Amino acid sequence: MKNVLLLRTSSMGDLIHTWPALTELAQHQPDTRITWLAEEAFVDIPGLHPQVQATLPIAWRRWRKHLLARDTWQQMAALKQALQGTRWDLVLDAQGLLKSALPGWLANGPLAGYDAASIREPLAARFYDQHYAVSRQLSAIERNRRLFAAAFGYEVSGAPVFGIRAGARPGWLPAGPYAVLLHATSRDSKLWPEPHWLALAAELAAQGLYAVLPWGNAVEQARAQRLAAAMPGAVVAPRVPLREAAALLGHAAAVVGVDTGLTHLANALDVPLVAIYTDTDPALTGVVATVRAANIGRAGEIPPVDAVLALLARVRGAA
């Protein structure tokens, strides 16, 4: 059994983009035991993949705001003890940032990662014992797959497979088929206009699908409530943990989402999906396009409702 510590702390989409590499690793080296170091806000994500046996939380986002607090130093000391208390056969930094390289440097095992030309923070590579060149022009998923293949000694082949499954359908959902509308994202520039969501929901309702609108903070909740009030039969989701969010997405008849982590989670669950991009390049950060998933848009472009509906009809027809 090879004992491996994987460093990929944030954000949600980046963690999800690591799953295909884990699926491929399991095919080539099924005796590998993975412990995943992740930010506390995303600590539920690694465990959705069957190859991950344990998760270590790190709270750097919270700690950096309270660096002088006694609790912060106690928690950092506890993490250091956990990292050094296990002998790792390999510590793999799939993030390539100082915030991931430093915990890896503290861990008790050889540290591997991208070479300096392959990452946004080249200084991180100075901490690695082993370095691997992977083009920055590749998608995040392909970069992860190639890093893992180089570190563990096999060749990348075939289409990416996320390797996860949804849990049971949430009990709070009304009966009948539904579409999840992922309207919320990290930047306003990534949003899709509210009138577009209303027009989309009206057409979906005519097709027999009610809309479900998740949210993650007060601003997103207010938007969800505002949209739902103008959508026939729409449901504002309660705030749920990520495992239940995966179940909600996994049982949807359709998902339409902007550039956000939950859109990538829907992609991993292989449901009919259209991902809308208005401020980023889907060639680098989009969902994996399949017969059941498609990207639309690009930076500076607002995709029209009819184009989104046409794509959605195509991916639903392939379901």
Contacts in CASP RR format, 6 or more apart in sequence:
PFRMAT RR
TARGET T0000
AUTHOR 0000-0000-0000
METHOD contacts of the structure
MODEL  1
MKNVLLLRTSSMGDLIHTWPALTELAQHQPDTRITWLAEEAFVDIPGLHP
QVQATLPIAWRRWRKHLLARDTWQQMAALKQALQGTRWDLVLDAQGLLKS
ALPGWLANGPLAGYDAASIREPLAARFYDQHYAVSRQLSAIERNRRLFAA
AFGYEVSGAPVFGIRAGARPGWLPAGPYAVLLHATSRDSKLWPEPHWLAL
AAELAAQGLYAVLPWGNAVEQARAQRLAAAMPGAVVAPRVPLREAAALLG
HAAAVVGVDTGLTHLANALDVPLVAIYTDTDPALTGVVATVRAANIGRAG
EIPPVDAVLALLARVRGAA
1 31 0 8 1.000
1 32 0 8 1.000
1 33 0 8 1.000
2 29 0 8 1.000
2 31 0 8 1.000
2 32 0 8 1.000
2 33 0 8 1.000
2 89 0 8 1.000
2 90 0 8 1.000
3 33 0 8 1.000
3 35 0 8 1.000
3 86 0 8 1.000
3 87 0 8 1.000
3 88 0 8 1.000
3 89 0 8 1.000
4 32 0 8 1.000
4 33 0 8 1.000
4 34 0 8 1.000
4 35 0 8 1.000
4 88 0 8 1.000
4 89 0 8 1.000
4 90 0 8 1.000
4 91 0 8 1.000
4 92 0 8 1.000
5 35 0 8 1.000
5 36 0 8 1.000
5 37 0 8 1.000
5 56 0 8 1.000
5 83 0 8 1.000
5 86 0 8 1.000
5 88 0 8 1.000
5 90 0 8 1.000
5 91 0 8 1.000
5 92 0 8 1.000
5 104 0 8 1.000
5 107 0 8 1.000
5 109 0 8 1.000
6 18 0 8 1.000
6 34 0 8 1.000
6 35 0 8 1.000
6 36 0 8 1.000
6 37 0 8 1.000
6 46 0 8 1.000
6 52 0 8 1.000
6 92 0 8 1.000
6 94 0 8 1.000
7 37 0 8 1.000
7 91 0 8 1.000
7 92 0 8 1.000
7 93 0 8 1.000
7 94 0 8 1.000
7 95 0 8 1.000
7 100 0 8 1.000
7 101 0 8 1.000
7 103 0 8 1.000
7 104 0 8 1.000
8 14 0 8 1.000
8 15 0 8 1.000
8 18 0 8 1.000
8 36 0 8 1.000
8 37 0 8 1.000
8 38 0 8 1.000
8 94 0 8 1.000
8 95 0 8 1.000
8 100 0 8 1.000
9 37 0 8 1.000
9 38 0 8 1.000
9 39 0 8 1.000
9 42 0 8 1.000
9 58 0 8 1.000
9 60 0 8 1.000
9 95 0 8 1.000
9 99 0 8 1.000
9 100 0 8 1.000
10 38 0 8 1.000
10 39 0 8 1.000
10 41 0 8 1.000
10 42 0 8 1.000
10 61 0 8 1.000
11 39 0 8 1.000
11 42 0 8 1.000
11 261 0 8 1.000
12 42 0 8 1.000
12 45 0 8 1.000
12 242 0 8 1.000
12 260 0 8 1.000
12 261 0 8 1.000
12 262 0 8 1.000
12 264 0 8 1.000
12 265 0 8 1.000
13 261 0 8 1.000
13 264 0 8 1.000
13 265 0 8 1.000
14 95 0 8 1.000
14 140 0 8 1.000
15 38 0 8 1.000
15 42 0 8 1.000
15 45 0 8 1.000
15 46 0 8 1.000
16 45 0 8 1.000
16 162 0 8 1.000
16 261 0 8 1.000
16 264 0 8 1.000
16 265 0 8 1.000
16 267 0 8 1.000
16 268 0 8 1.000
17 140 0 8 1.000
17 141 0 8 1.000
17 144 0 8 1.000
17 264 0 8 1.000
18 94 0 8 1.000
18 144 0 8 1.000
19 48 0 8 1.000
19 49 0 8 1.000
19 162 0 8 1.000
19 163 0 8 1.000
19 164 0 8 1.000
19 268 0 8 1.000
20 141 0 8 1.000
20 144 0 8 1.000
20 145 0 8 1.000
20 160 0 8 1.000
20 161 0 8 1.000
20 162 0 8 1.000
20 163 0 8 1.000
21 94 0 8 1.000
21 141 0 8 1.000
21 144 0 8 1.000
21 145 0 8 1.000
21 147 0 8 1.000
21 148 0 8 1.000
21 149 0 8 1.000
22 34 0 8 1.000
22 49 0 8 1.000
22 51 0 8 1.000
22 52 0 8 1.000
22 148 0 8 1.000
23 49 0 8 1.000
23 51 0 8 1.000
23 160 0 8 1.000
23 161 0 8 1.000
23 162 0 8 1.000
23 163 0 8 1.000
24 145 0 8 1.000
24 148 0 8 1.000
24 149 0 8 1.000
24 154 0 8 1.000
24 156 0 8 1.000
24 160 0 8 1.000
24 161 0 8 1.000
25 32 0 8 1.000
25 51 0 8 1.000
25 148 0 8 1.000
25 152 0 8 1.000
26 32 0 8 1.000
26 50 0 8 1.000
26 51 0 8 1.000
28 152 0 8 1.000
28 153 0 8 1.000
28 154 0 8 1.000
29 152 0 8 1.000
29 154 0 8 1.000
32 51 0 8 1.000
32 152 0 8 1.000
33 53 0 8 1.000
34 51 0 8 1.000
34 52 0 8 1.000
34 53 0 8 1.000
34 54 0 8 1.000
35 52 0 8 1.000
35 53 0 8 1.000
35 54 0 8 1.000
35 55 0 8 1.000
35 56 0 8 1.000
35 86 0 8 1.000
36 46 0 8 1.000
36 47 0 8 1.000
36 52 0 8 1.000
36 54 0 8 1.000
36 55 0 8 1.000
36 56 0 8 1.000
37 55 0 8 1.000
37 56 0 8 1.000
37 57 0 8 1.000
37 58 0 8 1.000
37 83 0 8 1.000
37 100 0 8 1.000
37 103 0 8 1.000
37 104 0 8 1.000
38 45 0 8 1.000
38 46 0 8 1.000
38 55 0 8 1.000
38 56 0 8 1.000
38 57 0 8 1.000
38 58 0 8 1.000
39 57 0 8 1.000
39 58 0 8 1.000
39 59 0 8 1.000
39 60 0 8 1.000
39 61 0 8 1.000
40 57 0 8 1.000
40 58 0 8 1.000
40 59 0 8 1.000
40 61 0 8 1.000
40 62 0 8 1.000
41 61 0 8 1.000
42 242 0 8 1.000
43 55 0 8 1.000
43 57 0 8 1.000
44 241 0 8 1.000
44 242 0 8 1.000
44 243 0 8 1.000
45 242 0 8 1.000
46 52 0 8 1.000
46 55 0 8 1.000
47 55 0 8 1.000
48 164 0 8 1.000
48 242 0 8 1.000
48 243 0 8 1.000
48 246 0 8 1.000
49 162 0 8 1.000
49 163 0 8 1.000
49 164 0 8 1.000
50 163 0 8 1.000
50 164 0 8 1.000
56 79 0 8 1.000
56 82 0 8 1.000
56 83 0 8 1.000
58 79 0 8 1.000
58 103 0 8 1.000
59 75 0 8 1.000
60 99 0 8 1.000
62 72 0 8 1.000
63 72 0 8 1.000
63 75 0 8 1.000
63 76 0 8 1.000
66 72 0 8 1.000
79 103 0 8 1.000
80 106 0 8 1.000
83 103 0 8 1.000
83 104 0 8 1.000
83 106 0 8 1.000
83 107 0 8 1.000
83 108 0 8 1.000
84 106 0 8 1.000
84 107 0 8 1.000
84 108 0 8 1.000
85 108 0 8 1.000
86 107 0 8 1.000
86 108 0 8 1.000
87 108 0 8 1.000
87 109 0 8 1.000
88 107 0 8 1.000
88 108 0 8 1.000
88 109 0 8 1.000
88 110 0 8 1.000
89 109 0 8 1.000
89 110 0 8 1.000
90 109 0 8 1.000
90 110 0 8 1.000
90 112 0 8 1.000
90 151 0 8 1.000
91 104 0 8 1.000
91 107 0 8 1.000
91 109 0 8 1.000
91 110 0 8 1.000
91 111 0 8 1.000
91 112 0 8 1.000
92 112 0 8 1.000
92 113 0 8 1.000
92 147 0 8 1.000
92 148 0 8 1.000
92 151 0 8 1.000
93 100 0 8 1.000
93 101 0 8 1.000
93 104 0 8 1.000
93 111 0 8 1.000
93 112 0 8 1.000
93 113 0 8 1.000
93 114 0 8 1.000
93 124 0 8 1.000
93 128 0 8 1.000
94 100 0 8 1.000
94 113 0 8 1.000
94 144 0 8 1.000
94 147 0 8 1.000
94 148 0 8 1.000
96 113 0 8 1.000
96 114 0 8 1.000
96 119 0 8 1.000
96 120 0 8 1.000
96 121 0 8 1.000
96 124 0 8 1.000
96 125 0 8 1.000
97 119 0 8 1.000
97 120 0 8 1.000
97 121 0 8 1.000
97 124 0 8 1.000
98 121 0 8 1.000
98 123 0 8 1.000
98 124 0 8 1.000
100 124 0 8 1.000
101 111 0 8 1.000
101 124 0 8 1.000
101 125 0 8 1.000
101 127 0 8 1.000
101 128 0 8 1.000
102 127 0 8 1.000
104 111 0 8 1.000
104 127 0 8 1.000
105 111 0 8 1.000
105 127 0 8 1.000
110 129 0 8 1.000
110 130 0 8 1.000
111 127 0 8 1.000
111 128 0 8 1.000
111 129 0 8 1.000
111 130 0 8 1.000
112 128 0 8 1.000
112 129 0 8 1.000
112 130 0 8 1.000
112 131 0 8 1.000
112 132 0 8 1.000
112 151 0 8 1.000
113 125 0 8 1.000
113 128 0 8 1.000
113 130 0 8 1.000
113 131 0 8 1.000
113 132 0 8 1.000
113 147 0 8 1.000
113 151 0 8 1.000
114 125 0 8 1.000
114 131 0 8 1.000
114 132 0 8 1.000
114 133 0 8 1.000
114 134 0 8 1.000
114 147 0 8 1.000
115 125 0 8 1.000
115 131 0 8 1.000
115 132 0 8 1.000
115 133 0 8 1.000
116 122 0 8 1.000
116 123 0 8 1.000
116 125 0 8 1.000
116 126 0 8 1.000
116 131 0 8 1.000
117 133 0 8 1.000
118 132 0 8 1.000
118 133 0 8 1.000
118 134 0 8 1.000
118 135 0 8 1.000
118 136 0 8 1.000
118 143 0 8 1.000
119 125 0 8 1.000
119 136 0 8 1.000
125 131 0 8 1.000
130 151 0 8 1.000
132 146 0 8 1.000
132 147 0 8 1.000
132 150 0 8 1.000
132 151 0 8 1.000
134 143 0 8 1.000
134 146 0 8 1.000
134 147 0 8 1.000
134 150 0 8 1.000
135 143 0 8 1.000
136 143 0 8 1.000
137 284 0 8 1.000
138 146 0 8 1.000
139 283 0 8 1.000
139 284 0 8 1.000
139 285 0 8 1.000
139 286 0 8 1.000
140 284 0 8 1.000
140 285 0 8 1.000
141 160 0 8 1.000
141 288 0 8 1.000
142 156 0 8 1.000
142 160 0 8 1.000
145 156 0 8 1.000
145 160 0 8 1.000
146 156 0 8 1.000
149 155 0 8 1.000
149 156 0 8 1.000
159 288 0 8 1.000
159 290 0 8 1.000
160 288 0 8 1.000
162 267 0 8 1.000
162 268 0 8 1.000
162 269 0 8 1.000
162 270 0 8 1.000
163 268 0 8 1.000
164 246 0 8 1.000
164 268 0 8 1.000
164 269 0 8 1.000
165 269 0 8 1.000
166 246 0 8 1.000
166 247 0 8 1.000
166 249 0 8 1.000
166 250 0 8 1.000
166 251 0 8 1.000
166 269 0 8 1.000
167 243 0 8 1.000
167 246 0 8 1.000
167 247 0 8 1.000
167 250 0 8 1.000
168 247 0 8 1.000
169 247 0 8 1.000
169 251 0 8 1.000
170 240 0 8 1.000
170 244 0 8 1.000
170 247 0 8 1.000
170 248 0 8 1.000
170 251 0 8 1.000
172 238 0 8 1.000
173 212 0 8 1.000
173 235 0 8 1.000
173 248 0 8 1.000
173 251 0 8 1.000
174 210 0 8 1.000
174 235 0 8 1.000
176 210 0 8 1.000
177 208 0 8 1.000
177 209 0 8 1.000
177 210 0 8 1.000
177 253 0 8 1.000
178 209 0 8 1.000
178 210 0 8 1.000
178 211 0 8 1.000
178 212 0 8 1.000
178 235 0 8 1.000
178 252 0 8 1.000
178 253 0 8 1.000
179 201 0 8 1.000
179 204 0 8 1.000
179 209 0 8 1.000
179 210 0 8 1.000
179 211 0 8 1.000
179 212 0 8 1.000
179 252 0 8 1.000
179 253 0 8 1.000
179 254 0 8 1.000
179 255 0 8 1.000
179 256 0 8 1.000
180 211 0 8 1.000
180 212 0 8 1.000
180 213 0 8 1.000
180 214 0 8 1.000
180 248 0 8 1.000
180 249 0 8 1.000
180 252 0 8 1.000
180 254 0 8 1.000
180 255 0 8 1.000
180 256 0 8 1.000
180 266 0 8 1.000
181 197 0 8 1.000
181 200 0 8 1.000
181 201 0 8 1.000
181 211 0 8 1.000
181 212 0 8 1.000
181 213 0 8 1.000
181 227 0 8 1.000
181 255 0 8 1.000
181 256 0 8 1.000
181 257 0 8 1.000
182 214 0 8 1.000
182 255 0 8 1.000
182 256 0 8 1.000
182 257 0 8 1.000
182 258 0 8 1.000
182 260 0 8 1.000
182 262 0 8 1.000
182 263 0 8 1.000
182 266 0 8 1.000
183 191 0 8 1.000
183 192 0 8 1.000
183 194 0 8 1.000
183 197 0 8 1.000
183 213 0 8 1.000
183 220 0 8 1.000
183 223 0 8 1.000
183 224 0 8 1.000
183 227 0 8 1.000
183 257 0 8 1.000
183 258 0 8 1.000
184 214 0 8 1.000
184 215 0 8 1.000
184 216 0 8 1.000
184 220 0 8 1.000
184 223 0 8 1.000
184 224 0 8 1.000
184 258 0 8 1.000
184 260 0 8 1.000
185 191 0 8 1.000
185 258 0 8 1.000
185 259 0 8 1.000
185 260 0 8 1.000
186 260 0 8 1.000
187 279 0 8 1.000
189 278 0 8 1.000
189 279 0 8 1.000
190 258 0 8 1.000
190 259 0 8 1.000
190 260 0 8 1.000
190 277 0 8 1.000
190 278 0 8 1.000
190 279 0 8 1.000
190 280 0 8 1.000
191 258 0 8 1.000
191 278 0 8 1.000
192 257 0 8 1.000
192 258 0 8 1.000
192 276 0 8 1.000
192 278 0 8 1.000
192 302 0 8 1.000
192 303 0 8 1.000
193 302 0 8 1.000
194 223 0 8 1.000
194 226 0 8 1.000
194 227 0 8 1.000
196 302 0 8 1.000
196 304 0 8 1.000
196 305 0 8 1.000
196 308 0 8 1.000
197 227 0 8 1.000
197 231 0 8 1.000
198 227 0 8 1.000
198 230 0 8 1.000
198 231 0 8 1.000
199 305 0 8 1.000
200 256 0 8 1.000
200 305 0 8 1.000
200 308 0 8 1.000
200 309 0 8 1.000
201 211 0 8 1.000
201 227 0 8 1.000
201 231 0 8 1.000
201 232 0 8 1.000
201 234 0 8 1.000
202 231 0 8 1.000
202 232 0 8 1.000
203 305 0 8 1.000
203 309 0 8 1.000
204 210 0 8 1.000
204 211 0 8 1.000
204 254 0 8 1.000
205 211 0 8 1.000
205 231 0 8 1.000
205 232 0 8 1.000
205 233 0 8 1.000
209 253 0 8 1.000
209 254 0 8 1.000
210 232 0 8 1.000
210 233 0 8 1.000
210 234 0 8 1.000
210 235 0 8 1.000
211 228 0 8 1.000
211 231 0 8 1.000
211 233 0 8 1.000
211 234 0 8 1.000
211 235 0 8 1.000
212 234 0 8 1.000
212 235 0 8 1.000
212 237 0 8 1.000
212 248 0 8 1.000
212 252 0 8 1.000
213 224 0 8 1.000
213 227 0 8 1.000
213 228 0 8 1.000
213 234 0 8 1.000
213 235 0 8 1.000
213 236 0 8 1.000
213 237 0 8 1.000
214 224 0 8 1.000
214 237 0 8 1.000
214 240 0 8 1.000
214 245 0 8 1.000
214 248 0 8 1.000
214 262 0 8 1.000
215 221 0 8 1.000
215 223 0 8 1.000
215 224 0 8 1.000
215 236 0 8 1.000
215 237 0 8 1.000
215 239 0 8 1.000
216 239 0 8 1.000
221 236 0 8 1.000
221 239 0 8 1.000
224 236 0 8 1.000
224 237 0 8 1.000
225 236 0 8 1.000
227 234 0 8 1.000
228 234 0 8 1.000
228 235 0 8 1.000
228 236 0 8 1.000
237 248 0 8 1.000
240 248 0 8 1.000
242 265 0 8 1.000
245 262 0 8 1.000
245 265 0 8 1.000
246 265 0 8 1.000
246 269 0 8 1.000
249 255 0 8 1.000
249 262 0 8 1.000
249 265 0 8 1.000
249 266 0 8 1.000
249 269 0 8 1.000
249 271 0 8 1.000
250 266 0 8 1.000
250 269 0 8 1.000
250 271 0 8 1.000
252 266 0 8 1.000
252 271 0 8 1.000
252 272 0 8 1.000
253 272 0 8 1.000
253 316 0 8 1.000
254 271 0 8 1.000
254 272 0 8 1.000
254 273 0 8 1.000
254 274 0 8 1.000
254 312 0 8 1.000
254 315 0 8 1.000
254 316 0 8 1.000
255 263 0 8 1.000
255 266 0 8 1.000
255 271 0 8 1.000
255 272 0 8 1.000
255 273 0 8 1.000
255 274 0 8 1.000
256 273 0 8 1.000
256 274 0 8 1.000
256 276 0 8 1.000
256 308 0 8 1.000
256 312 0 8 1.000
257 263 0 8 1.000
257 266 0 8 1.000
257 273 0 8 1.000
257 274 0 8 1.000
257 275 0 8 1.000
257 276 0 8 1.000
258 275 0 8 1.000
258 276 0 8 1.000
258 277 0 8 1.000
258 278 0 8 1.000
259 275 0 8 1.000
259 276 0 8 1.000
259 277 0 8 1.000
259 278 0 8 1.000
259 279 0 8 1.000
259 280 0 8 1.000
259 285 0 8 1.000
259 286 0 8 1.000
263 273 0 8 1.000
263 275 0 8 1.000
263 287 0 8 1.000
264 286 0 8 1.000
264 287 0 8 1.000
266 273 0 8 1.000
266 287 0 8 1.000
267 273 0 8 1.000
267 275 0 8 1.000
267 287 0 8 1.000
267 288 0 8 1.000
267 293 0 8 1.000
270 290 0 8 1.000
270 292 0 8 1.000
270 293 0 8 1.000
271 292 0 8 1.000
271 319 0 8 1.000
272 292 0 8 1.000
272 293 0 8 1.000
272 312 0 8 1.000
272 315 0 8 1.000
272 316 0 8 1.000
272 317 0 8 1.000
272 318 0 8 1.000
272 319 0 8 1.000
273 287 0 8 1.000
273 292 0 8 1.000
273 293 0 8 1.000
273 294 0 8 1.000
273 315 0 8 1.000
274 293 0 8 1.000
274 294 0 8 1.000
274 295 0 8 1.000
274 296 0 8 1.000
274 308 0 8 1.000
274 311 0 8 1.000
274 312 0 8 1.000
274 315 0 8 1.000
275 282 0 8 1.000
275 286 0 8 1.000
275 287 0 8 1.000
275 293 0 8 1.000
275 294 0 8 1.000
275 295 0 8 1.000
275 296 0 8 1.000
276 296 0 8 1.000
276 297 0 8 1.000
276 303 0 8 1.000
276 308 0 8 1.000
277 286 0 8 1.000
277 295 0 8 1.000
277 296 0 8 1.000
277 297 0 8 1.000
277 298 0 8 1.000
277 299 0 8 1.000
277 301 0 8 1.000
277 303 0 8 1.000
278 297 0 8 1.000
278 299 0 8 1.000
278 300 0 8 1.000
278 301 0 8 1.000
278 302 0 8 1.000
278 303 0 8 1.000
279 299 0 8 1.000
279 300 0 8 1.000
280 286 0 8 1.000
280 299 0 8 1.000
281 298 0 8 1.000
281 299 0 8 1.000
282 295 0 8 1.000
282 296 0 8 1.000
282 297 0 8 1.000
282 298 0 8 1.000
286 295 0 8 1.000
287 293 0 8 1.000
287 294 0 8 1.000
287 295 0 8 1.000
289 295 0 8 1.000
291 315 0 8 1.000
291 318 0 8 1.000
292 315 0 8 1.000
292 318 0 8 1.000
292 319 0 8 1.000
293 315 0 8 1.000
294 311 0 8 1.000
294 314 0 8 1.000
294 315 0 8 1.000
296 303 0 8 1.000
296 307 0 8 1.000
296 308 0 8 1.000
296 311 0 8 1.000
297 303 0 8 1.000
END
